């Protein structure tokens, strides 16, 4: 939903079967306030997703969007990533790279400094922060708005 309202109308014209008159009518409804731009974008996304992946996939994608972005909740299908356990706490930077949630240490530090990393719902702002990494320990990690992973620590 990160496309501008102006660009949305080009998508309606190019990627849907709506006629120019139907798109113009939608534009007038949004301009008058009778229709919310976000709901119009959701309808567009649902239609495009259904065309390429089927109605069921469109429903799942919309539910995911509403859960994660509108309601700010954790999605139900968070992937589990196994990480080798350690007796001592591990640096969050190192964990992000090991779990492939960041491509490098410097990128992981940048993400932390920007406030884009959460562990168990709390923002990590210290690039030197550590997490318990004992066997069986788990941490729900969010990087940015869209990437979630449950880190599960296992023995070597």
Buried (B, 14 or more C-beta within 10 A) or exposed (E): EEEEEEEBBEBBBEEBEBEEEEBBEBBEEBEEEEBEBEEBBBBBBBBBBBEEEEEEEBEBBBEBBEBBEEEEEBBEEBEEBEBEBBEEEBBBBBBBBBBEBBEEBEBBBBBBEEEBBBBEEEEBEEBEBBBEBEEEBEBBBBBEEEBBBBBBBEEE
